[in-house]
Amino acid sequence: MEVSNTILQIISSFIEADLRVAAPILIAAIGLLYMEKAGVVNIGAEGTMLIGALAGSIGAYLFQNPWMGALVAALAGGLVGVMFAYLVVTVKANQIVAGIAINILALGGTTTVNRIFFGLNASSSDIPSFTKVAIPLLSEIPVIGSLFNQLGLAYLAILMVPFTYYLMKKTTIGLSIRSVGEHPESADTAGINVFRIRYGTIIIGSMIIGVAGAYLSVGLLSFFSENMVSGRGYIALASVIFGKWNAFGVLGATLLFGFGDALQIRMQAIGSAIPYQFLLMLPYLLTVAAWSGFVGKAVAPKASGKPYFKG
Amino acid sequence: MSINILEMKNITKTFPGGVIANKNINLKLRKGEVHTLLGENGAGKSTIMNILSGLYSPDSGNILINEKPVSLNSPKDAIKYGIGMVYQHFQLIPELSVVENVILGIKQRREPFLDIKGSADRILEYSNKYNMGIDPCAMVWQLSVGQQQWVEIIKALYRGARILVLDEPTAVLIPQEIDQLFNMIRQFTAADFSVIFISHKINEVKEISDRITILRKGQKVNTVETSEVSKPELAEMMVGREVLFKAYKKKAVPGVPALVLDKIEADNSKGLQALKIVSLAVKKGEILGIAGVDGNGQSELVEVIMGLRKSTSGSVKVMDKDVTNAHPREILDCSVGHIPEDRRVSGLMLEMNLRENLILHDYHTVPHSKFLLNWKFIKEHAEKLIEDYDIRTPNSDVLAGKLSGGNQQKLILARELHGNPDILVAMHATRGLDVGAIEYVHKNIIAQRDAGAAILYVSTEIDELLNISDRIAVIHSGEIMGIVNPDNVTIKELGLMMAGSKKDTLL
């Protein structure tokens, strides 16, 4: 009885940890999904998240409210989005190069601003962060109840999955986005403004990615640390591919990555014989698998990564 | 008489760089008529169409709809005034369903939600009315090319088009589908719709139009009543000189089989079977035409012969040498020439100059190179070929991508034919070319035949195949339906075979 209780507890905390570490990746991946569906590949999600993380901690600090932090993060993400959209839609720069530029800019920029704003030895003391919200009844279910005891943002992340799915599938705006991603010339002749759709999805998506950054700095932790995103932006991009550009698929993919991460934390905790450095690699190995076409091909939007030249 | 539903007055359009695409074009479209724009490639037909669709705005001139001046600044405007476009390169999105394609960009009843069910019902109504047989829920990639054309038409009608503009609609259709299209067009005009029919095929134009406007080099030559003009007159107006309708060719003197395919099978890029037990033998001194609707295994057939695609079984022999699944260079070295299906994709390096394009096969051999490239020789060689093959270019420094379609094809002919190959595999060699350039290509290919080459000639144009081939093999779904003699086969028989009937079953 004692033993089985412990096992249940481990499973329960494992499930909780999975969703907790998966949520920021899920939020970023959903943000990416919007622009990916419109044919934009944004490798700059990593940098956008980092900027969102810093903006989130600044916002939360200034307004002494984590939700204001998330809002400021969204605005900062949106600004990065405007810049990225200008580069890849208006100037038609190479999307990968523009994305890398954003990542480098974000890495240096956030470090500098962080040191100016919080000083060299930042501590978490004065930044309010999100707290867990237990959903009544549901959170009391044994084992899986831990799923319903999460940060408020995590629930939002989950709700965005069906929302995004139905938006893409059942609404005119979703159809317009998909058509722009598949065949912008046709969309144009059907009277759809390709530039507006791409600008719109990039900006909205980048705002969501910014919020994903805030989840890290005012959710999981309550301060900003340099390069704290540490690859989650890339993992989010991989999740979109792994999830075959489908919102529910993306949910599954991020849970799988979260699983890898949660697993390595648990295994370290129980003192597994495997060196922890190897365990740390797990989520990234999954990412490499996703990138290298492990999931099959030919499902990406046709116009993915290609700028649209009118006329 | 009947009113002009559309009038274009003194339309002039100049492109950056000073190319005049349209000069003082006047066009009147009556209600309920089929009005053809006839002209060669580059005559300015597409420019007019793009002006009507709102993609280009003219430098000067007016457009009147129902005798009121309008300005068409975007595709939306065109739709608003009831102009429906059916483009030559379909504007459908293969990954979306028929319904999604049709309602794309249209305001829905319950915005922002899509009304899939209601729209599907309306599409089905059109489909039944015009006998199209379209399933609204099918994905577009599942449809045949002909059905995709019908979807394009439904798309225009659904948007309330009263004027349909059809850009070379028959280019992708088999004869039976062309008849079906013409029946639809007659139904449209009977219901007082107007049709602008863009084409360069004089036979069809004669059959379907009420009036014809002939364009040449961006200018209007004339507008005539179809009943008052003969085919040769039309051709002369279109080209500006008399054209020979039949390519002049002597009777073939076939020799020994030079290219022999024995029970070839192969898969397409999606891993599905594309060729089923194809056996063919092309003899020296003959042209074997391959007829069929695009996408029935022709590309795979040519790729297997040229070593660009692995066959899963069977053998390919070139002059008795087994070259099944050999390296492409090994096959080219067996004196095989190849005119690839798309000159801009696999025929030429558009970003390289003419000199470089002309030595793509030979660059590694003496005298083109002895470790280092011998540019002096290459330049002289290029200049000679440019003259021999009448390639219109200022010099050999020009990038291949800057040449016109006809000159690009001459460039490929020069590269492939100057060594007088024993075997020539040509696919869509005249696609998108004007009458003059087609004549040139045919003349050169027939000359190769007369010099003893074995020629496999793949085309989707039946008239062309009847004209140039000594025998015609019809391919459908990767299978040879039969081999016929062009002198005693009817277009109807060819059409039935292209649609999947075996030759034996026709008798």
Interface residues (C-beta under 8 A of the other chain):
Chain A: K170 T171 T172 I173 G174 L175 S176 R178 S179 E182 H183 E185 S186 A187 D188 T189 A190 G191 I192 K302 G311
Chain B: S53 L55 Y56 S74 P75 K76 I79 M85 Y87 Q91 L92 I93 P94 E95 L96 E100 I103 L104 G105 K107 Q108 E111 P112 F113 L114
